[in-house]
């Protein structure tokens, strides 16, 4: 798959899908006017609930994994925490 302008293409030119990630999706939602709190819930709580892992992921609560991003007011990445430890 070759990626060009955010789309993946097979060798014959067929579109294979998008190359966006969840963070890009979150920023896109906010850019479209979705409140930050709603967009974050869509990207965290809702998937964890659907995947039946809400007991350890999806919110910041005592006893959960504590993997999260810190963003500034412009939705730019400032730091990354994985299992409670800052990695970026």
Secondary structure, 3 states (H helix, E strand, C coil): CEEECCEEECCCCCEEEECCCHHHHHHHHHHCCCCHHHHHHHHCHHHHHHCCCCCCCCCCCCCCCCCEEEECCCCCEEEEEECCEECC
